[in-house]
Amino acid sequence: MSAKLSSKELKSIFEKYAAKEGDPNQLSKEELRLLIQNEFPSLLKDQNTLEDLFKELDQNGDGEVSFEEFQGLLKKISQ
């Protein structure tokens, strides 16, 4: 997957995975795992673990990742 995703493309990817279970506007840890494995597998190949990435993205600590929090992934991808 290209690191040059538009906001619309990123939102579409987010919604595709967020709709799998629970709140369709939030990613659970499992939904985030599926999204990263399928769309951004290189994110988990270095020192990052899913747990670390989830904690980093879940800024409000509610146990889910909103689209606004998910946009922090763009910063990781573009580094």
Steps between C-alpha positions, in 0.01 A plus 500: 500500500631840407586752768343768281138444601243774479284576802204349314690177428613474860144555625376228265761253631413592859126451444553165327664356812309695768172358372605141575389501867361736763501875437536572126679827583770339715766234445536231763846355555406199283369725220819705516706180480312388187530843340874519559567141393311550176569863413826602675690179588837674516389693811536192715828377348727733694501560875129580520261247640125517455465579870745791478333637188152466652606684816659774291192546281240472780570848632193525723550153651148373426625167361402585144651710222288773341563628149663811644736285705556271201626796297807486724587190300566726202787658688651156565460395137656817364812478721 
